[in-house]
Amino acid sequence: MYGDGDKRTARVAMFGYGPDAREQAVRLRAIGWQVDVVVRPGGMSWIRSMADGFRPLMAGEAVARANIVSVHVPEAEQPTVWAYGIAPHLVPGTLVVFAHGSALYSGAIEPEPGFDVVLLTRVGEGAGGSRVAVTHNASGRALERAAAFARDVFGASKVGTTTLESEVHADLSELIAKVGGLTALLAEWDRVLVNPSHEQDEATLRYYERLRAIVCEGLGSGVFSKPPSSSFNLMGAARNRGAA
């Protein structure tokens, strides 16, 4: 298992292949990681990953042999992907890294306690820095492992700590501003929940219902305008150690 600094033993299952996931997968492969990409067969992400030299795997196979599972699929899809593609195949000791945390924060995803689970966000461009929010720390080393992964995947010179709540609130604030206000966002979610032309699976509906409840609790409080709180540190003790 990757933990002695030997990247040849490091294997990540990358779920999704959007711009960020693509950049990370290519970078990790270039520095010696084994990278398995998980995408829908035949879609544009599948085509792009094939063009980049990857051979996408089925979710179960990729997760079962990974040290780290990195989740980049859209947040509304994460509960279903988690329930059917990730959770049944996780090996004890796996580090699960989420790029966005609303499905975790809303409770639409509820990982078992035997795994390290973190939210990892990038700060700035290039080797600027990153923030880690630890939600499950089965190994006692989740923060250290995530920091080591951040240095490899981002080239991050600084790794700071944050909370799932502050990061999700910041993401929601950006989303509210993007769609034109809280009323517009709630209306959009309501259309998803009641649209008879789309039979959403239970996991997806639960995600929207719980996230809507969280937002409504903060209605009028200004909570979604707060920037994420974070504490930056160099974490030098973990700098030369592995990520799993």
Contacts in CASP RR format, 6 or more apart in sequence:
PFRMAT RR
TARGET T0000
AUTHOR 0000-0000-0000
METHOD contacts of the structure
MODEL  1
MYGDGDKRTARVAMFGYGPDAREQAVRLRAIGWQVDVVVRPGGMSWIRSM
ADGFRPLMAGEAVARANIVSVHVPEAEQPTVWAYGIAPHLVPGTLVVFAH
GSALYSGAIEPEPGFDVVLLTRVGEGAGGSRVAVTHNASGRALERAAAFA
RDVFGASKVGTTTLESEVHADLSELIAKVGGLTALLAEWDRVLVNPSHEQ
DEATLRYYERLRAIVCEGLGSGVFSKPPSSSFNLMGAARNRGAA
1 9 0 8 1.000
1 67 0 8 1.000
1 93 0 8 1.000
1 244 0 8 1.000
2 9 0 8 1.000
2 10 0 8 1.000
2 11 0 8 1.000
2 67 0 8 1.000
2 68 0 8 1.000
2 242 0 8 1.000
2 243 0 8 1.000
2 244 0 8 1.000
3 9 0 8 1.000
3 10 0 8 1.000
3 241 0 8 1.000
3 242 0 8 1.000
3 243 0 8 1.000
3 244 0 8 1.000
4 242 0 8 1.000
5 240 0 8 1.000
5 241 0 8 1.000
5 242 0 8 1.000
7 31 0 8 1.000
7 32 0 8 1.000
7 33 0 8 1.000
7 152 0 8 1.000
8 32 0 8 1.000
8 34 0 8 1.000
9 67 0 8 1.000
10 28 0 8 1.000
10 32 0 8 1.000
10 33 0 8 1.000
10 34 0 8 1.000
10 67 0 8 1.000
10 68 0 8 1.000
10 152 0 8 1.000
10 242 0 8 1.000
10 243 0 8 1.000
10 244 0 8 1.000
11 33 0 8 1.000
11 34 0 8 1.000
11 35 0 8 1.000
11 36 0 8 1.000
11 65 0 8 1.000
11 66 0 8 1.000
11 67 0 8 1.000
11 68 0 8 1.000
12 25 0 8 1.000
12 28 0 8 1.000
12 33 0 8 1.000
12 34 0 8 1.000
12 35 0 8 1.000
12 36 0 8 1.000
12 66 0 8 1.000
12 67 0 8 1.000
12 68 0 8 1.000
12 69 0 8 1.000
12 70 0 8 1.000
13 36 0 8 1.000
13 38 0 8 1.000
13 57 0 8 1.000
13 59 0 8 1.000
13 62 0 8 1.000
13 63 0 8 1.000
13 65 0 8 1.000
13 66 0 8 1.000
13 68 0 8 1.000
13 69 0 8 1.000
13 70 0 8 1.000
14 21 0 8 1.000
14 24 0 8 1.000
14 25 0 8 1.000
14 35 0 8 1.000
14 36 0 8 1.000
14 37 0 8 1.000
14 38 0 8 1.000
14 70 0 8 1.000
14 72 0 8 1.000
15 21 0 8 1.000
15 38 0 8 1.000
15 39 0 8 1.000
15 59 0 8 1.000
15 69 0 8 1.000
15 70 0 8 1.000
15 71 0 8 1.000
15 72 0 8 1.000
15 73 0 8 1.000
15 81 0 8 1.000
15 86 0 8 1.000
16 37 0 8 1.000
16 38 0 8 1.000
16 39 0 8 1.000
16 45 0 8 1.000
16 72 0 8 1.000
16 73 0 8 1.000
17 25 0 8 1.000
17 37 0 8 1.000
17 39 0 8 1.000
17 45 0 8 1.000
17 46 0 8 1.000
17 48 0 8 1.000
17 49 0 8 1.000
17 72 0 8 1.000
18 45 0 8 1.000
18 48 0 8 1.000
18 72 0 8 1.000
20 72 0 8 1.000
20 99 0 8 1.000
20 122 0 8 1.000
21 70 0 8 1.000
21 72 0 8 1.000
21 99 0 8 1.000
22 48 0 8 1.000
22 49 0 8 1.000
22 52 0 8 1.000
24 70 0 8 1.000
24 153 0 8 1.000
24 154 0 8 1.000
25 35 0 8 1.000
25 37 0 8 1.000
25 49 0 8 1.000
25 52 0 8 1.000
25 54 0 8 1.000
26 52 0 8 1.000
27 152 0 8 1.000
27 153 0 8 1.000
27 155 0 8 1.000
28 35 0 8 1.000
28 152 0 8 1.000
28 153 0 8 1.000
29 35 0 8 1.000
31 152 0 8 1.000
33 152 0 8 1.000
35 54 0 8 1.000
36 54 0 8 1.000
36 56 0 8 1.000
36 57 0 8 1.000
36 61 0 8 1.000
36 62 0 8 1.000
36 65 0 8 1.000
36 66 0 8 1.000
37 49 0 8 1.000
37 54 0 8 1.000
37 55 0 8 1.000
37 56 0 8 1.000
37 57 0 8 1.000
37 62 0 8 1.000
38 56 0 8 1.000
38 57 0 8 1.000
38 58 0 8 1.000
38 59 0 8 1.000
38 62 0 8 1.000
38 63 0 8 1.000
39 45 0 8 1.000
39 46 0 8 1.000
39 49 0 8 1.000
39 56 0 8 1.000
40 46 0 8 1.000
41 56 0 8 1.000
46 56 0 8 1.000
49 56 0 8 1.000
50 56 0 8 1.000
59 81 0 8 1.000
59 84 0 8 1.000
59 85 0 8 1.000
59 86 0 8 1.000
59 89 0 8 1.000
60 85 0 8 1.000
60 88 0 8 1.000
60 89 0 8 1.000
63 69 0 8 1.000
63 85 0 8 1.000
63 86 0 8 1.000
63 89 0 8 1.000
63 90 0 8 1.000
63 91 0 8 1.000
63 94 0 8 1.000
64 89 0 8 1.000
64 91 0 8 1.000
66 91 0 8 1.000
66 94 0 8 1.000
67 94 0 8 1.000
67 95 0 8 1.000
67 243 0 8 1.000
67 244 0 8 1.000
68 94 0 8 1.000
68 95 0 8 1.000
68 96 0 8 1.000
68 97 0 8 1.000
68 149 0 8 1.000
68 243 0 8 1.000
68 244 0 8 1.000
69 86 0 8 1.000
69 90 0 8 1.000
69 94 0 8 1.000
69 95 0 8 1.000
69 96 0 8 1.000
69 97 0 8 1.000
70 97 0 8 1.000
70 99 0 8 1.000
70 153 0 8 1.000
71 78 0 8 1.000
71 81 0 8 1.000
71 82 0 8 1.000
71 86 0 8 1.000
71 96 0 8 1.000
71 97 0 8 1.000
71 98 0 8 1.000
71 99 0 8 1.000
72 99 0 8 1.000
73 81 0 8 1.000
75 100 0 8 1.000
75 101 0 8 1.000
75 102 0 8 1.000
75 103 0 8 1.000
75 207 0 8 1.000
76 103 0 8 1.000
76 204 0 8 1.000
76 207 0 8 1.000
76 208 0 8 1.000
77 204 0 8 1.000
78 98 0 8 1.000
78 103 0 8 1.000
78 108 0 8 1.000
78 109 0 8 1.000
78 207 0 8 1.000
79 103 0 8 1.000
79 108 0 8 1.000
79 109 0 8 1.000
79 203 0 8 1.000
79 204 0 8 1.000
79 206 0 8 1.000
79 207 0 8 1.000
80 201 0 8 1.000
80 203 0 8 1.000
80 204 0 8 1.000
82 103 0 8 1.000
82 109 0 8 1.000
82 111 0 8 1.000
82 203 0 8 1.000
83 203 0 8 1.000
86 96 0 8 1.000
87 111 0 8 1.000
87 112 0 8 1.000
90 96 0 8 1.000
90 112 0 8 1.000
90 115 0 8 1.000
92 114 0 8 1.000
92 115 0 8 1.000
92 138 0 8 1.000
93 114 0 8 1.000
93 115 0 8 1.000
93 116 0 8 1.000
93 138 0 8 1.000
93 139 0 8 1.000
93 244 0 8 1.000
94 115 0 8 1.000
94 116 0 8 1.000
94 244 0 8 1.000
95 115 0 8 1.000
95 116 0 8 1.000
95 117 0 8 1.000
95 118 0 8 1.000
95 142 0 8 1.000
95 145 0 8 1.000
95 146 0 8 1.000
95 149 0 8 1.000
95 243 0 8 1.000
95 244 0 8 1.000
96 111 0 8 1.000
96 115 0 8 1.000
96 116 0 8 1.000
96 117 0 8 1.000
96 118 0 8 1.000
96 136 0 8 1.000
97 118 0 8 1.000
97 119 0 8 1.000
97 120 0 8 1.000
97 146 0 8 1.000
97 149 0 8 1.000
98 104 0 8 1.000
98 117 0 8 1.000
98 118 0 8 1.000
98 119 0 8 1.000
98 120 0 8 1.000
99 119 0 8 1.000
99 120 0 8 1.000
99 121 0 8 1.000
100 119 0 8 1.000
100 171 0 8 1.000
101 119 0 8 1.000
101 164 0 8 1.000
101 167 0 8 1.000
101 168 0 8 1.000
101 171 0 8 1.000
102 168 0 8 1.000
102 171 0 8 1.000
102 172 0 8 1.000
102 207 0 8 1.000
102 211 0 8 1.000
103 109 0 8 1.000
103 207 0 8 1.000
104 111 0 8 1.000
104 117 0 8 1.000
104 119 0 8 1.000
104 135 0 8 1.000
104 164 0 8 1.000
105 164 0 8 1.000
105 165 0 8 1.000
105 168 0 8 1.000
105 214 0 8 1.000
106 207 0 8 1.000
106 210 0 8 1.000
106 211 0 8 1.000
106 214 0 8 1.000
107 210 0 8 1.000
108 203 0 8 1.000
108 206 0 8 1.000
108 207 0 8 1.000
108 210 0 8 1.000
108 211 0 8 1.000
111 117 0 8 1.000
111 135 0 8 1.000
111 136 0 8 1.000
113 136 0 8 1.000
113 138 0 8 1.000
114 136 0 8 1.000
114 138 0 8 1.000
115 136 0 8 1.000
115 138 0 8 1.000
116 134 0 8 1.000
116 136 0 8 1.000
116 137 0 8 1.000
116 138 0 8 1.000
116 139 0 8 1.000
116 140 0 8 1.000
116 141 0 8 1.000
116 142 0 8 1.000
116 145 0 8 1.000
116 146 0 8 1.000
117 134 0 8 1.000
117 135 0 8 1.000
117 136 0 8 1.000
117 142 0 8 1.000
118 132 0 8 1.000
118 133 0 8 1.000
118 134 0 8 1.000
118 135 0 8 1.000
118 136 0 8 1.000
118 142 0 8 1.000
118 143 0 8 1.000
118 146 0 8 1.000
119 132 0 8 1.000
119 133 0 8 1.000
119 135 0 8 1.000
119 162 0 8 1.000
119 164 0 8 1.000
119 167 0 8 1.000
120 130 0 8 1.000
120 131 0 8 1.000
120 132 0 8 1.000
120 146 0 8 1.000
120 149 0 8 1.000
120 150 0 8 1.000
120 153 0 8 1.000
121 130 0 8 1.000
121 131 0 8 1.000
121 133 0 8 1.000
121 162 0 8 1.000
121 167 0 8 1.000
122 129 0 8 1.000
122 130 0 8 1.000
122 154 0 8 1.000
122 156 0 8 1.000
123 129 0 8 1.000
123 130 0 8 1.000
123 131 0 8 1.000
123 156 0 8 1.000
123 158 0 8 1.000
126 154 0 8 1.000
126 155 0 8 1.000
127 154 0 8 1.000
127 155 0 8 1.000
127 156 0 8 1.000
127 157 0 8 1.000
128 154 0 8 1.000
128 155 0 8 1.000
128 156 0 8 1.000
128 157 0 8 1.000
128 158 0 8 1.000
129 150 0 8 1.000
129 154 0 8 1.000
129 156 0 8 1.000
129 157 0 8 1.000
129 158 0 8 1.000
129 159 0 8 1.000
129 160 0 8 1.000
129 232 0 8 1.000
130 150 0 8 1.000
130 154 0 8 1.000
130 156 0 8 1.000
130 158 0 8 1.000
130 159 0 8 1.000
130 160 0 8 1.000
131 159 0 8 1.000
131 160 0 8 1.000
131 161 0 8 1.000
131 162 0 8 1.000
131 167 0 8 1.000
131 228 0 8 1.000
131 230 0 8 1.000
132 143 0 8 1.000
132 146 0 8 1.000
132 147 0 8 1.000
132 150 0 8 1.000
132 159 0 8 1.000
132 160 0 8 1.000
132 161 0 8 1.000
132 162 0 8 1.000
133 161 0 8 1.000
133 162 0 8 1.000
133 163 0 8 1.000
133 164 0 8 1.000
133 166 0 8 1.000
133 167 0 8 1.000
134 142 0 8 1.000
134 143 0 8 1.000
134 146 0 8 1.000
134 161 0 8 1.000
135 164 0 8 1.000
136 142 0 8 1.000
137 143 0 8 1.000
139 145 0 8 1.000
143 161 0 8 1.000
143 235 0 8 1.000
143 238 0 8 1.000
144 235 0 8 1.000
144 237 0 8 1.000
144 238 0 8 1.000
144 241 0 8 1.000
145 242 0 8 1.000
145 243 0 8 1.000
145 244 0 8 1.000
146 159 0 8 1.000
146 243 0 8 1.000
147 159 0 8 1.000
147 160 0 8 1.000
147 235 0 8 1.000
147 238 0 8 1.000
148 238 0 8 1.000
148 239 0 8 1.000
148 241 0 8 1.000
148 242 0 8 1.000
148 243 0 8 1.000
149 243 0 8 1.000
149 244 0 8 1.000
150 156 0 8 1.000
150 159 0 8 1.000
151 159 0 8 1.000
151 239 0 8 1.000
152 243 0 8 1.000
158 232 0 8 1.000
158 233 0 8 1.000
158 234 0 8 1.000
159 232 0 8 1.000
159 233 0 8 1.000
159 234 0 8 1.000
159 235 0 8 1.000
160 230 0 8 1.000
160 231 0 8 1.000
160 232 0 8 1.000
160 233 0 8 1.000
160 235 0 8 1.000
161 230 0 8 1.000
161 231 0 8 1.000
161 233 0 8 1.000
162 228 0 8 1.000
162 229 0 8 1.000
162 230 0 8 1.000
162 231 0 8 1.000
163 229 0 8 1.000
166 226 0 8 1.000
166 228 0 8 1.000
166 229 0 8 1.000
166 230 0 8 1.000
167 228 0 8 1.000
169 223 0 8 1.000
169 224 0 8 1.000
169 226 0 8 1.000
169 228 0 8 1.000
170 226 0 8 1.000
170 227 0 8 1.000
170 228 0 8 1.000
172 215 0 8 1.000
172 224 0 8 1.000
173 224 0 8 1.000
173 225 0 8 1.000
173 226 0 8 1.000
175 185 0 8 1.000
176 182 0 8 1.000
176 185 0 8 1.000
176 224 0 8 1.000
179 185 0 8 1.000
179 188 0 8 1.000
182 215 0 8 1.000
182 219 0 8 1.000
182 224 0 8 1.000
185 215 0 8 1.000
186 212 0 8 1.000
186 215 0 8 1.000
186 216 0 8 1.000
189 208 0 8 1.000
189 211 0 8 1.000
189 212 0 8 1.000
190 212 0 8 1.000
192 198 0 8 1.000
192 200 0 8 1.000
192 208 0 8 1.000
193 200 0 8 1.000
193 205 0 8 1.000
193 208 0 8 1.000
193 209 0 8 1.000
193 212 0 8 1.000
200 208 0 8 1.000
215 224 0 8 1.000
218 224 0 8 1.000
END
